[in-house]
Amino acid sequence: MGAVLSLLREQGISHVPVIEDGKPVGMISLHDVIEQIYQPRQRQTVGEIVGEKKPILNVPARGIMTTPLITVTRTQH
């Protein structure tokens, strides 16, 4: 997630495809990042910071990507 967030910020884009084995498998939007990082639904339940939001910058892109990804094929006339 940290790498995805950096890519979105540095490139000034709001969506990025998730590629696996050379094929697109999902999409991550800036909205997905905000929802998962800044407004996570899960909270810490044990330890010194009970009730605090769990950090997820180390979560793999697969953990928050939108699926299924709908793609189209370019056709020539």
mmCIF file of the N, C-alpha and C atoms, coordinates in Angstrom:
data_MODEL
# 
_entry.id   MODEL 
# 
loop_
_atom_site.group_PDB 
_atom_site.id 
_atom_site.type_symbol 
_atom_site.label_atom_id 
_atom_site.label_alt_id 
_atom_site.label_comp_id 
_atom_site.label_asym_id 
_atom_site.label_entity_id 
_atom_site.label_seq_id 
_atom_site.pdbx_PDB_ins_code 
_atom_site.Cartn_x 
_atom_site.Cartn_y 
_atom_site.Cartn_z 
_atom_site.occupancy 
_atom_site.B_iso_or_equiv 
_atom_site.pdbx_formal_charge 
_atom_site.auth_seq_id 
_atom_site.auth_comp_id 
_atom_site.auth_asym_id 
_atom_site.auth_atom_id 
_atom_site.pdbx_PDB_model_num 
ATOM 1   N N  . MET A 1 1  ? 0.812   -1.186  0.000   1.00 0.00 ? 1  MET A N  1 
ATOM 2   C CA . MET A 1 1  ? 0.000   0.000   0.000   1.00 0.00 ? 1  MET A CA 1 
ATOM 3   C C  . MET A 1 1  ? 0.856   1.250   0.000   1.00 0.00 ? 1  MET A C  1 
ATOM 4   N N  . GLY A 1 2  ? 1.957   1.210   0.715   1.00 0.00 ? 2  GLY A N  1 
ATOM 5   C CA . GLY A 1 2  ? 2.833   2.379   0.733   1.00 0.00 ? 2  GLY A CA 1 
ATOM 6   C C  . GLY A 1 2  ? 3.311   2.733   -0.666  1.00 0.00 ? 2  GLY A C  1 
ATOM 7   N N  . ALA A 1 3  ? 3.685   1.727   -1.453  1.00 0.00 ? 3  ALA A N  1 
ATOM 8   C CA . ALA A 1 3  ? 4.166   1.956   -2.822  1.00 0.00 ? 3  ALA A CA 1 
ATOM 9   C C  . ALA A 1 3  ? 3.040   2.484   -3.705  1.00 0.00 ? 3  ALA A C  1 
ATOM 10  N N  . VAL A 1 4  ? 1.840   1.969   -3.541  1.00 0.00 ? 4  VAL A N  1 
ATOM 11  C CA . VAL A 1 4  ? 0.695   2.430   -4.331  1.00 0.00 ? 4  VAL A CA 1 
ATOM 12  C C  . VAL A 1 4  ? 0.395   3.887   -4.002  1.00 0.00 ? 4  VAL A C  1 
ATOM 13  N N  . LEU A 1 5  ? 0.380   4.225   -2.731  1.00 0.00 ? 5  LEU A N  1 
ATOM 14  C CA . LEU A 1 5  ? 0.103   5.595   -2.315  1.00 0.00 ? 5  LEU A CA 1 
ATOM 15  C C  . LEU A 1 5  ? 1.152   6.552   -2.877  1.00 0.00 ? 5  LEU A C  1 
ATOM 16  N N  . SER A 1 6  ? 2.413   6.152   -2.842  1.00 0.00 ? 6  SER A N  1 
ATOM 17  C CA . SER A 1 6  ? 3.486   6.979   -3.402  1.00 0.00 ? 6  SER A CA 1 
ATOM 18  C C  . SER A 1 6  ? 3.303   7.163   -4.908  1.00 0.00 ? 6  SER A C  1 
ATOM 19  N N  . LEU A 1 7  ? 2.947   6.096   -5.616  1.00 0.00 ? 7  LEU A N  1 
ATOM 20  C CA . LEU A 1 7  ? 2.739   6.174   -7.056  1.00 0.00 ? 7  LEU A CA 1 
ATOM 21  C C  . LEU A 1 7  ? 1.603   7.135   -7.400  1.00 0.00 ? 7  LEU A C  1 
ATOM 22  N N  . LEU A 1 8  ? 0.496   7.034   -6.692  1.00 0.00 ? 8  LEU A N  1 
ATOM 23  C CA . LEU A 1 8  ? -0.635  7.920   -6.935  1.00 0.00 ? 8  LEU A CA 1 
ATOM 24  C C  . LEU A 1 8  ? -0.227  9.376   -6.719  1.00 0.00 ? 8  LEU A C  1 
ATOM 25  N N  . ARG A 1 9  ? 0.485   9.634   -5.647  1.00 0.00 ? 9  ARG A N  1 
ATOM 26  C CA . ARG A 1 9  ? 0.892   11.000  -5.308  1.00 0.00 ? 9  ARG A CA 1 
ATOM 27  C C  . ARG A 1 9  ? 1.917   11.536  -6.299  1.00 0.00 ? 9  ARG A C  1 
ATOM 28  N N  . GLU A 1 10 ? 2.957   10.772  -6.576  1.00 0.00 ? 10 GLU A N  1 
ATOM 29  C CA . GLU A 1 10 ? 4.040   11.237  -7.440  1.00 0.00 ? 10 GLU A CA 1 
ATOM 30  C C  . GLU A 1 10 ? 3.599   11.446  -8.878  1.00 0.00 ? 10 GLU A C  1 
ATOM 31  N N  . GLN A 1 11 ? 2.711   10.612  -9.373  1.00 0.00 ? 11 GLN A N  1 
ATOM 32  C CA . GLN A 1 11 ? 2.277   10.704  -10.763 1.00 0.00 ? 11 GLN A CA 1 
ATOM 33  C C  . GLN A 1 11 ? 1.036   11.573  -10.946 1.00 0.00 ? 11 GLN A C  1 
ATOM 34  N N  . GLY A 1 12 ? 0.428   11.980  -9.835  1.00 0.00 ? 12 GLY A N  1 
ATOM 35  C CA . GLY A 1 12 ? -0.768  12.816  -9.920  1.00 0.00 ? 12 GLY A CA 1 
ATOM 36  C C  . GLY A 1 12 ? -1.945  12.100  -10.560 1.00 0.00 ? 12 GLY A C  1 
ATOM 37  N N  . ILE A 1 13 ? -2.074  10.812  -10.263 1.00 0.00 ? 13 ILE A N  1 
ATOM 38  C CA . ILE A 1 13 ? -3.163  10.011  -10.823 1.00 0.00 ? 13 ILE A CA 1 
ATOM 39  C C  . ILE A 1 13 ? -4.092  9.555   -9.707  1.00 0.00 ? 13 ILE A C  1 
ATOM 40  N N  . SER A 1 14 ? -5.278  9.098   -10.089 1.00 0.00 ? 14 SER A N  1 
ATOM 41  C CA . SER A 1 14 ? -6.239  8.689   -9.066  1.00 0.00 ? 14 SER A CA 1 
ATOM 42  C C  . SER A 1 14 ? -6.580  7.200   -9.108  1.00 0.00 ? 14 SER A C  1 
ATOM 43  N N  . HIS A 1 15 ? -6.101  6.496   -10.128 1.00 0.00 ? 15 HIS A N  1 
ATOM 44  C CA . HIS A 1 15 ? -6.356  5.059   -10.260 1.00 0.00 ? 15 HIS A CA 1 
ATOM 45  C C  . HIS A 1 15 ? -5.099  4.371   -10.764 1.00 0.00 ? 15 HIS A C  1 
ATOM 46  N N  . VAL A 1 16 ? -4.884  3.143   -10.332 1.00 0.00 ? 16 VAL A N  1 
ATOM 47  C CA . VAL A 1 16 ? -3.746  2.365   -10.811 1.00 0.00 ? 16 VAL A CA 1 
ATOM 48  C C  . VAL A 1 16 ? -4.174  0.899   -10.931 1.00 0.00 ? 16 VAL A C  1 
ATOM 49  N N  . PRO A 1 17 ? -3.836  0.259   -12.055 1.00 0.00 ? 17 PRO A N  1 
ATOM 50  C CA . PRO A 1 17 ? -4.189  -1.153  -12.203 1.00 0.00 ? 17 PRO A CA 1 
ATOM 51  C C  . PRO A 1 17 ? -3.239  -2.036  -11.387 1.00 0.00 ? 17 PRO A C  1 
ATOM 52  N N  . VAL A 1 18 ? -3.741  -3.163  -10.947 1.00 0.00 ? 18 VAL A N  1 
ATOM 53  C CA . VAL A 1 18 ? -2.914  -4.156  -10.261 1.00 0.00 ? 18 VAL A CA 1 
ATOM 54  C C  . VAL A 1 18 ? -2.659  -5.265  -11.276 1.00 0.00 ? 18 VAL A C  1 
ATOM 55  N N  . ILE A 1 19 ? -1.379  -5.512  -11.551 1.00 0.00 ? 19 ILE A N  1 
ATOM 56  C CA . ILE A 1 19 ? -0.982  -6.477  -12.570 1.00 0.00 ? 19 ILE A CA 1 
ATOM 57  C C  . ILE A 1 19 ? -0.371  -7.700  -11.896 1.00 0.00 ? 19 ILE A C  1 
ATOM 58  N N  . GLU A 1 20 ? -0.801  -8.877  -12.322 1.00 0.00 ? 20 GLU A N  1 
ATOM 59  C CA . GLU A 1 20 ? -0.251  -10.127 -11.799 1.00 0.00 ? 20 GLU A CA 1 
ATOM 60  C C  . GLU A 1 20 ? 0.048   -11.042 -12.983 1.00 0.00 ? 20 GLU A C  1 
ATOM 61  N N  . ASP A 1 21 ? 1.270   -11.511 -13.069 1.00 0.00 ? 21 ASP A N  1 
ATOM 62  C CA . ASP A 1 21 ? 1.702   -12.360 -14.190 1.00 0.00 ? 21 ASP A CA 1 
ATOM 63  C C  . ASP A 1 21 ? 1.423   -11.701 -15.542 1.00 0.00 ? 21 ASP A C  1 
ATOM 64  N N  . GLY A 1 22 ? 1.613   -10.370 -15.597 1.00 0.00 ? 22 GLY A N  1 
ATOM 65  C CA . GLY A 1 22 ? 1.434   -9.633  -16.839 1.00 0.00 ? 22 GLY A CA 1 
ATOM 66  C C  . GLY A 1 22 ? -0.001  -9.344  -17.225 1.00 0.00 ? 22 GLY A C  1 
ATOM 67  N N  . LYS A 1 23 ? -0.948  -9.697  -16.368 1.00 0.00 ? 23 LYS A N  1 
ATOM 68  C CA . LYS A 1 23 ? -2.360  -9.473  -16.683 1.00 0.00 ? 23 LYS A CA 1 
ATOM 69  C C  . LYS A 1 23 ? -3.008  -8.605  -15.606 1.00 0.00 ? 23 LYS A C  1 
ATOM 70  N N  . PRO A 1 24 ? -3.901  -7.692  -16.009 1.00 0.00 ? 24 PRO A N  1 
ATOM 71  C CA . PRO A 1 24 ? -4.595  -6.871  -15.011 1.00 0.00 ? 24 PRO A CA 1 
ATOM 72  C C  . PRO A 1 24 ? -5.577  -7.723  -14.201 1.00 0.00 ? 24 PRO A C  1 
ATOM 73  N N  . VAL A 1 25 ? -5.505  -7.608  -12.873 1.00 0.00 ? 25 VAL A N  1 
ATOM 74  C CA . VAL A 1 25 ? -6.376  -8.415  -12.015 1.00 0.00 ? 25 VAL A CA 1 
ATOM 75  C C  . VAL A 1 25 ? -7.249  -7.557  -11.101 1.00 0.00 ? 25 VAL A C  1 
ATOM 76  N N  . GLY A 1 26 ? -6.969  -6.255  -11.035 1.00 0.00 ? 26 GLY A N  1 
ATOM 77  C CA . GLY A 1 26 ? -7.749  -5.385  -10.176 1.00 0.00 ? 26 GLY A CA 1 
ATOM 78  C C  . GLY A 1 26 ? -7.374  -3.937  -10.396 1.00 0.00 ? 26 GLY A C  1 
ATOM 79  N N  . MET A 1 27 ? -8.048  -3.052  -9.664  1.00 0.00 ? 27 MET A N  1 
ATOM 80  C CA . MET A 1 27 ? -7.808  -1.624  -9.769  1.00 0.00 ? 27 MET A CA 1 
ATOM 81  C C  . MET A 1 27 ? -7.844  -1.034  -8.368  1.00 0.00 ? 27 MET A C  1 
ATOM 82  N N  . ILE A 1 28 ? -6.938  -0.091  -8.111  1.00 0.00 ? 28 ILE A N  1 
ATOM 83  C CA . ILE A 1 28 ? -6.945  0.633   -6.844  1.00 0.00 ? 28 ILE A CA 1 
ATOM 84  C C  . ILE A 1 28 ? -7.139  2.104   -7.159  1.00 0.00 ? 28 ILE A C  1 
ATOM 85  N N  . SER A 1 29 ? -8.114  2.710   -6.510  1.00 0.00 ? 29 SER A N  1 
ATOM 86  C CA . SER A 1 29 ? -8.374  4.136   -6.703  1.00 0.00 ? 29 SER A CA 1 
ATOM 87  C C  . SER A 1 29 ? -7.937  4.908   -5.461  1.00 0.00 ? 29 SER A C  1 
ATOM 88  N N  . LEU A 1 30 ? -7.807  6.202   -5.623  1.00 0.00 ? 30 LEU A N  1 
ATOM 89  C CA . LEU A 1 30 ? -7.485  7.052   -4.483  1.00 0.00 ? 30 LEU A CA 1 
ATOM 90  C C  . LEU A 1 30 ? -8.564  6.918   -3.417  1.00 0.00 ? 30 LEU A C  1 
ATOM 91  N N  . HIS A 1 31 ? -9.800  6.754   -3.853  1.00 0.00 ? 31 HIS A N  1 
ATOM 92  C CA . HIS A 1 31 ? -10.909 6.545   -2.913  1.00 0.00 ? 31 HIS A CA 1 
ATOM 93  C C  . HIS A 1 31 ? -10.688 5.271   -2.088  1.00 0.00 ? 31 HIS A C  1 
ATOM 94  N N  . ASP A 1 32 ? -10.242 4.191   -2.743  1.00 0.00 ? 32 ASP A N  1 
ATOM 95  C CA . ASP A 1 32 ? -9.963  2.936   -2.032  1.00 0.00 ? 32 ASP A CA 1 
ATOM 96  C C  . ASP A 1 32 ? -8.891  3.150   -0.965  1.00 0.00 ? 32 ASP A C  1 
ATOM 97  N N  . VAL A 1 33 ? -7.844  3.885   -1.324  1.00 0.00 ? 33 VAL A N  1 
ATOM 98  C CA . VAL A 1 33 ? -6.746  4.148   -0.391  1.00 0.00 ? 33 VAL A CA 1 
ATOM 99  C C  . VAL A 1 33 ? -7.241  4.944   0.805   1.00 0.00 ? 33 VAL A C  1 
ATOM 100 N N  . ILE A 1 34 ? -7.995  6.003   0.541   1.00 0.00 ? 34 ILE A N  1 
ATOM 101 C CA . ILE A 1 34 ? -8.512  6.836   1.637   1.00 0.00 ? 34 ILE A CA 1 
ATOM 102 C C  . ILE A 1 34 ? -9.420  6.017   2.545   1.00 0.00 ? 34 ILE A C  1 
ATOM 103 N N  . GLU A 1 35 ? -10.295 5.241   1.942   1.00 0.00 ? 35 GLU A N  1 
ATOM 104 C CA . GLU A 1 35 ? -11.236 4.440   2.731   1.00 0.00 ? 35 GLU A CA 1 
ATOM 105 C C  . GLU A 1 35 ? -10.516 3.402   3.584   1.00 0.00 ? 35 GLU A C  1 
ATOM 106 N N  . GLN A 1 36 ? -9.496  2.759   3.039   1.00 0.00 ? 36 GLN A N  1 
ATOM 107 C CA . GLN A 1 36 ? -8.809  1.685   3.753   1.00 0.00 ? 36 GLN A CA 1 
ATOM 108 C C  . GLN A 1 36 ? -7.740  2.184   4.717   1.00 0.00 ? 36 GLN A C  1 
ATOM 109 N N  . ILE A 1 37 ? -7.068  3.293   4.395   1.00 0.00 ? 37 ILE A N  1 
ATOM 110 C CA . ILE A 1 37 ? -5.984  3.781   5.254   1.00 0.00 ? 37 ILE A CA 1 
ATOM 111 C C  . ILE A 1 37 ? -6.485  4.767   6.291   1.00 0.00 ? 37 ILE A C  1 
ATOM 112 N N  . TYR A 1 38 ? -7.283  5.725   5.856   1.00 0.00 ? 38 TYR A N  1 
ATOM 113 C CA . TYR A 1 38 ? -7.705  6.780   6.770   1.00 0.00 ? 38 TYR A CA 1 
ATOM 114 C C  . TYR A 1 38 ? -9.011  6.502   7.482   1.00 0.00 ? 38 TYR A C  1 
ATOM 115 N N  . GLN A 1 39 ? -9.789  5.567   6.984   1.00 0.00 ? 39 GLN A N  1 
ATOM 116 C CA . GLN A 1 39 ? -11.053 5.228   7.625   1.00 0.00 ? 39 GLN A CA 1 
ATOM 117 C C  . GLN A 1 39 ? -11.227 3.717   7.690   1.00 0.00 ? 39 GLN A C  1 
ATOM 118 N N  . PRO A 1 40 ? -10.226 3.006   8.209   1.00 0.00 ? 40 PRO A N  1 
ATOM 119 C CA . PRO A 1 40 ? -10.352 1.535   8.247   1.00 0.00 ? 40 PRO A CA 1 
ATOM 120 C C  . PRO A 1 40 ? -11.471 1.099   9.180   1.00 0.00 ? 40 PRO A C  1 
ATOM 121 N N  . ARG A 1 41 ? -12.075 -0.038  8.828   1.00 0.00 ? 41 ARG A N  1 
ATOM 122 C CA . ARG A 1 41 ? -13.162 -0.573  9.647   1.00 0.00 ? 41 ARG A CA 1 
ATOM 123 C C  . ARG A 1 41 ? -12.645 -1.390  10.825  1.00 0.00 ? 41 ARG A C  1 
ATOM 124 N N  . GLN A 1 42 ? -11.391 -1.882  10.708  1.00 0.00 ? 42 GLN A N  1 
ATOM 125 C CA . GLN A 1 42 ? -10.834 -2.693  11.779  1.00 0.00 ? 42 GLN A CA 1 
ATOM 126 C C  . GLN A 1 42 ? -10.043 -1.819  12.747  1.00 0.00 ? 42 GLN A C  1 
ATOM 127 N N  . ARG A 1 43 ? -10.124 -2.149  14.013  1.00 0.00 ? 43 ARG A N  1 
ATOM 128 C CA . ARG A 1 43 ? -9.377  -1.417  15.036  1.00 0.00 ? 43 ARG A CA 1 
ATOM 129 C C  . ARG A 1 43 ? -8.599  -2.407  15.890  1.00 0.00 ? 43 ARG A C  1 
ATOM 130 N N  . GLN A 1 44 ? -7.537  -1.920  16.472  1.00 0.00 ? 44 GLN A N  1 
ATOM 131 C CA . GLN A 1 44 ? -6.697  -2.732  17.340  1.00 0.00 ? 44 GLN A CA 1 
ATOM 132 C C  . GLN A 1 44 ? -7.524  -3.227  18.520  1.00 0.00 ? 44 GLN A C  1 
ATOM 133 N N  . THR A 1 45 ? -7.419  -4.513  18.853  1.00 0.00 ? 45 THR A N  1 
ATOM 134 C CA . THR A 1 45 ? -8.224  -5.056  19.953  1.00 0.00 ? 45 THR A CA 1 
ATOM 135 C C  . THR A 1 45 ? -7.387  -5.476  21.153  1.00 0.00 ? 45 THR A C  1 
ATOM 136 N N  . VAL A 1 46 ? -6.075  -5.543  21.000  1.00 0.00 ? 46 VAL A N  1 
ATOM 137 C CA . VAL A 1 46 ? -5.210  -5.913  22.114  1.00 0.00 ? 46 VAL A CA 1 
ATOM 138 C C  . VAL A 1 46 ? -3.974  -5.018  22.118  1.00 0.00 ? 46 VAL A C  1 
ATOM 139 N N  . GLY A 1 47 ? -3.262  -5.023  23.224  1.00 0.00 ? 47 GLY A N  1 
ATOM 140 C CA . GLY A 1 47 ? -2.016  -4.274  23.302  1.00 0.00 ? 47 GLY A CA 1 
ATOM 141 C C  . GLY A 1 47 ? -2.213  -2.882  23.881  1.00 0.00 ? 47 GLY A C  1 
ATOM 142 N N  . GLU A 1 48 ? -1.170  -2.049  23.748  1.00 0.00 ? 48 GLU A N  1 
ATOM 143 C CA . GLU A 1 48 ? -1.170  -0.726  24.355  1.00 0.00 ? 48 GLU A CA 1 
ATOM 144 C C  . GLU A 1 48 ? -2.075  0.273   23.637  1.00 0.00 ? 48 GLU A C  1 
ATOM 145 N N  . ILE A 1 49 ? -2.415  -0.003  22.390  1.00 0.00 ? 49 ILE A N  1 
ATOM 146 C CA . ILE A 1 49 ? -3.187  0.984   21.636  1.00 0.00 ? 49 ILE A CA 1 
ATOM 147 C C  . ILE A 1 49 ? -4.576  0.464   21.271  1.00 0.00 ? 49 ILE A C  1 
ATOM 148 N N  . VAL A 1 50 ? -5.254  -0.157  22.222  1.00 0.00 ? 50 VAL A N  1 
ATOM 149 C CA . VAL A 1 50 ? -6.595  -0.687  21.990  1.00 0.00 ? 50 VAL A CA 1 
ATOM 150 C C  . VAL A 1 50 ? -7.492  0.440   21.492  1.00 0.00 ? 50 VAL A C  1 
ATOM 151 N N  . GLY A 1 51 ? -8.216  0.166   20.427  1.00 0.00 ? 51 GLY A N  1 
ATOM 152 C CA . GLY A 1 51 ? -9.127  1.149   19.857  1.00 0.00 ? 51 GLY A CA 1 
ATOM 153 C C  . GLY A 1 51 ? -8.511  1.994   18.763  1.00 0.00 ? 51 GLY A C  1 
ATOM 154 N N  . GLU A 1 52 ? -7.202  1.969   18.615  1.00 0.00 ? 52 GLU A N  1 
ATOM 155 C CA . GLU A 1 52 ? -6.542  2.743   17.567  1.00 0.00 ? 52 GLU A CA 1 
ATOM 156 C C  . GLU A 1 52 ? -6.712  2.035   16.225  1.00 0.00 ? 52 GLU A C  1 
ATOM 157 N N  . LYS A 1 53 ? -6.645  2.799   15.148  1.00 0.00 ? 53 LYS A N  1 
ATOM 158 C CA . LYS A 1 53 ? -6.739  2.216   13.814  1.00 0.00 ? 53 LYS A CA 1 
ATOM 159 C C  . LYS A 1 53 ? -5.494  1.399   13.520  1.00 0.00 ? 53 LYS A C  1 
ATOM 160 N N  . LYS A 1 54 ? -5.685  0.255   12.868  1.00 0.00 ? 54 LYS A N  1 
ATOM 161 C CA . LYS A 1 54 ? -4.564  -0.606  12.501  1.00 0.00 ? 54 LYS A CA 1 
ATOM 162 C C  . LYS A 1 54 ? -3.819  -0.005  11.313  1.00 0.00 ? 54 LYS A C  1 
ATOM 163 N N  . PRO A 1 55 ? -2.489  0.093   11.368  1.00 0.00 ? 55 PRO A N  1 
ATOM 164 C CA . PRO A 1 55 ? -1.751  0.586   10.208  1.00 0.00 ? 55 PRO A CA 1 
ATOM 165 C C  . PRO A 1 55 ? -1.778  -0.442  9.090   1.00 0.00 ? 55 PRO A C  1 
ATOM 166 N N  . ILE A 1 56 ? -1.998  0.005   7.856   1.00 0.00 ? 56 ILE A N  1 
ATOM 167 C CA . ILE A 1 56 ? -2.070  -0.969  6.771   1.00 0.00 ? 56 ILE A CA 1 
ATOM 168 C C  . ILE A 1 56 ? -1.169  -0.607  5.598   1.00 0.00 ? 56 ILE A C  1 
ATOM 169 N N  . LEU A 1 57 ? -0.174  0.246   5.789   1.00 0.00 ? 57 LEU A N  1 
ATOM 170 C CA . LEU A 1 57 ? 0.702   0.602   4.684   1.00 0.00 ? 57 LEU A CA 1 
ATOM 171 C C  . LEU A 1 57 ? 1.468   -0.598  4.150   1.00 0.00 ? 57 LEU A C  1 
ATOM 172 N N  . ASN A 1 58 ? 1.584   -1.664  4.939   1.00 0.00 ? 58 ASN A N  1 
ATOM 173 C CA . ASN A 1 58 ? 2.273   -2.868  4.487   1.00 0.00 ? 58 ASN A CA 1 
ATOM 174 C C  . ASN A 1 58 ? 1.337   -3.907  3.885   1.00 0.00 ? 58 ASN A C  1 
ATOM 175 N N  . VAL A 1 59 ? 0.056   -3.601  3.803   1.00 0.00 ? 59 VAL A N  1 
ATOM 176 C CA . VAL A 1 59 ? -0.913  -4.522  3.211   1.00 0.00 ? 59 VAL A CA 1 
ATOM 177 C C  . VAL A 1 59 ? -0.645  -4.607  1.714   1.00 0.00 ? 59 VAL A C  1 
ATOM 178 N N  . PRO A 1 60 ? -0.648  -5.806  1.133   1.00 0.00 ? 60 PRO A N  1 
ATOM 179 C CA . PRO A 1 60 ? -0.445  -5.923  -0.312  1.00 0.00 ? 60 PRO A CA 1 
ATOM 180 C C  . PRO A 1 60 ? -1.602  -5.272  -1.080  1.00 0.00 ? 60 PRO A C  1 
ATOM 181 N N  . ALA A 1 61 ? -1.312  -4.822  -2.292  1.00 0.00 ? 61 ALA A N  1 
ATOM 182 C CA . ALA A 1 61 ? -2.330  -4.178  -3.132  1.00 0.00 ? 61 ALA A CA 1 
ATOM 183 C C  . ALA A 1 61 ? -3.565  -5.064  -3.268  1.00 0.00 ? 61 ALA A C  1 
ATOM 184 N N  . ARG A 1 62 ? -3.360  -6.362  -3.335  1.00 0.00 ? 62 ARG A N  1 
ATOM 185 C CA . ARG A 1 62 ? -4.475  -7.310  -3.463  1.00 0.00 ? 62 ARG A CA 1 
ATOM 186 C C  . ARG A 1 62 ? -5.469  -7.135  -2.312  1.00 0.00 ? 62 ARG A C  1 
ATOM 187 N N  . GLY A 1 63 ? -4.987  -6.645  -1.175  1.00 0.00 ? 63 GLY A N  1 
ATOM 188 C CA . GLY A 1 63 ? -5.845  -6.506  -0.006  1.00 0.00 ? 63 GLY A CA 1 
ATOM 189 C C  . GLY A 1 63 ? -6.913  -5.435  -0.126  1.00 0.00 ? 63 GLY A C  1 
ATOM 190 N N  . ILE A 1 64 ? -6.726  -4.451  -1.010  1.00 0.00 ? 64 ILE A N  1 
ATOM 191 C CA . ILE A 1 64 ? -7.741  -3.408  -1.133  1.00 0.00 ? 64 ILE A CA 1 
ATOM 192 C C  . ILE A 1 64 ? -8.202  -3.161  -2.560  1.00 0.00 ? 64 ILE A C  1 
ATOM 193 N N  . MET A 1 65 ? -7.662  -3.886  -3.517  1.00 0.00 ? 65 MET A N  1 
ATOM 194 C CA . MET A 1 65 ? -8.030  -3.625  -4.910  1.00 0.00 ? 65 MET A CA 1 
ATOM 195 C C  . MET A 1 65 ? -9.484  -3.996  -5.176  1.00 0.00 ? 65 MET A C  1 
ATOM 196 N N  . THR A 1 66 ? -10.062 -3.322  -6.151  1.00 0.00 ? 66 THR A N  1 
ATOM 197 C CA . THR A 1 66 ? -11.415 -3.603  -6.585  1.00 0.00 ? 66 THR A CA 1 
ATOM 198 C C  . THR A 1 66 ? -11.368 -4.706  -7.636  1.00 0.00 ? 66 THR A C  1 
ATOM 199 N N  . THR A 1 67 ? -12.196 -5.708  -7.454  1.00 0.00 ? 67 THR A N  1 
ATOM 200 C CA . THR A 1 67 ? -12.310 -6.803  -8.416  1.00 0.00 ? 67 THR A CA 1 
ATOM 201 C C  . THR A 1 67 ? -13.784 -7.139  -8.564  1.00 0.00 ? 67 THR A C  1 
ATOM 202 N N  . PRO A 1 68 ? -14.216 -7.762  -9.597  1.00 0.00 ? 68 PRO A N  1 
ATOM 203 C CA . PRO A 1 68 ? -13.428 -8.136  -10.761 1.00 0.00 ? 68 PRO A CA 1 
ATOM 204 C C  . PRO A 1 68 ? -13.134 -6.904  -11.611 1.00 0.00 ? 68 PRO A C  1 
ATOM 205 N N  . LEU A 1 69 ? -12.076 -6.969  -12.356 1.00 0.00 ? 69 LEU A N  1 
ATOM 206 C CA . LEU A 1 69 ? -11.684 -5.890  -13.239 1.00 0.00 ? 69 LEU A CA 1 
ATOM 207 C C  . LEU A 1 69 ? -12.338 -6.119  -14.595 1.00 0.00 ? 69 LEU A C  1 
ATOM 208 N N  . ILE A 1 70 ? -13.042 -5.119  -15.070 1.00 0.00 ? 70 ILE A N  1 
ATOM 209 C CA . ILE A 1 70 ? -13.692 -5.222  -16.377 1.00 0.00 ? 70 ILE A CA 1 
ATOM 210 C C  . ILE A 1 70 ? -12.767 -4.590  -17.404 1.00 0.00 ? 70 ILE A C  1 
ATOM 211 N N  . THR A 1 71 ? -12.430 -5.337  -18.436 1.00 0.00 ? 71 THR A N  1 
ATOM 212 C CA . THR A 1 71 ? -11.537 -4.840  -19.478 1.00 0.00 ? 71 THR A CA 1 
ATOM 213 C C  . THR A 1 71 ? -12.224 -4.928  -20.840 1.00 0.00 ? 71 THR A C  1 
ATOM 214 N N  . VAL A 1 72 ? -11.694 -4.168  -21.781 1.00 0.00 ? 72 VAL A N  1 
ATOM 215 C CA . VAL A 1 72 ? -12.185 -4.217  -23.149 1.00 0.00 ? 72 VAL A CA 1 
ATOM 216 C C  . VAL A 1 72 ? -11.008 -4.450  -24.073 1.00 0.00 ? 72 VAL A C  1 
ATOM 217 N N  . THR A 1 73 ? -11.281 -4.994  -25.225 1.00 0.00 ? 73 THR A N  1 
ATOM 218 C CA . THR A 1 73 ? -10.250 -5.239  -26.210 1.00 0.00 ? 73 THR A CA 1 
ATOM 219 C C  . THR A 1 73 ? -10.425 -4.257  -27.369 1.00 0.00 ? 73 THR A C  1 
ATOM 220 N N  . ARG A 1 74 ? -9.336  -3.712  -27.804 1.00 0.00 ? 74 ARG A N  1 
ATOM 221 C CA . ARG A 1 74 ? -9.376  -2.769  -28.920 1.00 0.00 ? 74 ARG A CA 1 
ATOM 222 C C  . ARG A 1 74 ? -9.619  -3.539  -30.209 1.00 0.00 ? 74 ARG A C  1 
ATOM 223 N N  . THR A 1 75 ? -10.562 -3.061  -31.004 1.00 0.00 ? 75 THR A N  1 
ATOM 224 C CA . THR A 1 75 ? -10.820 -3.684  -32.292 1.00 0.00 ? 75 THR A CA 1 
ATOM 225 C C  . THR A 1 75 ? -10.505 -2.692  -33.397 1.00 0.00 ? 75 THR A C  1 
ATOM 226 N N  . GLN A 1 76 ? -10.102 -3.208  -34.533 1.00 0.00 ? 76 GLN A N  1 
ATOM 227 C CA . GLN A 1 76 ? -9.816  -2.346  -35.679 1.00 0.00 ? 76 GLN A CA 1 
ATOM 228 C C  . GLN A 1 76 ? -10.882 -2.553  -36.729 1.00 0.00 ? 76 GLN A C  1 
ATOM 229 N N  . HIS A 1 77 ? -11.234 -1.479  -37.390 1.00 0.00 ? 77 HIS A N  1 
ATOM 230 C CA . HIS A 1 77 ? -12.277 -1.543  -38.430 1.00 0.00 ? 77 HIS A CA 1 
ATOM 231 C C  . HIS A 1 77 ? -11.658 -1.669  -39.785 1.00 0.00 ? 77 HIS A C  1 
# 
